Amino acid sequence: MKENICAQLGELLTDSEFIGPWQFGHVALATLSLLDNEGAKIKFSEMVEGLSDNDKFLVDNFIKSESYKA
């Protein structure tokens, strides 16, 4: 199951830009970290480990920028 989710997010990370520099996969991962749910936070931590440094930066930047509040 984890491989399936990773493959789906990998596809989302290769799509065109969605909001500024962020792609759907960045937003999806950021959403996991923002949910008030321990399981979601654990899944976020597991999945972010496999990202490139650039994708990690973009996910972290999306969370810090609070663009999801716009």
N, C-alpha and C positions, 0 to 999 in steps of 0.2 A: 504494500500500500504506500509506504514512504517513497518508493521509487516512482510510483505513478504520480503522486503529488509533486515530487521534484521535477518530473518530466513536464507536467502541465505548467508549473511555474517557469521552467526553462523556456517553454514556448512563449509565455507571456513576457519574459525578459528580452526576447528577440524581436518583438513587435515594434511598430513605430511608436514615437513618443505619444504620450497620452495627456499629461499635464506638464508643460515645460519640459525639463529633461527626464521626467519620470515616465516609466512604462507601467502597464497594468500589473506586472509582477512585483515591481517595487511597492506599489500601492497595496497589493494583496498582502505582502509580507509585513508592511508597516501596520496594516490593520490588525494582524495577529498580535502584534506587540501592544497595541492600544486597547485591546479587549480586556475587560475585567474578568478574565478566565485563566486559571492556572494552566490548563491543558493547552490553550492557545499560545501562552507565553513560552511554554516548553517547546512546542512545535516551532515557534519563531526562532528560538535559540538553536535548535537542531538544524533548521533550514538555512539560516544565515551563515552558518559555518562553511557551507559549500559554495558560497558566492565569491565572485572575484572581488578584489579590493574596490574597484570602481562601483560595482553593484552594492557592496556594503555601505560605501560612502553615500550613494544615492538614497538607499533606504533610511539610513541614519539622518541624512539631511532632510528627507521628507518628514520624518517624525519631528525633528527639531524646528522645522520651518512652520509647522502647524498649518500647512496648506490645506489639509483636510477640513479645516474649519471654515474655509472660504465659501 
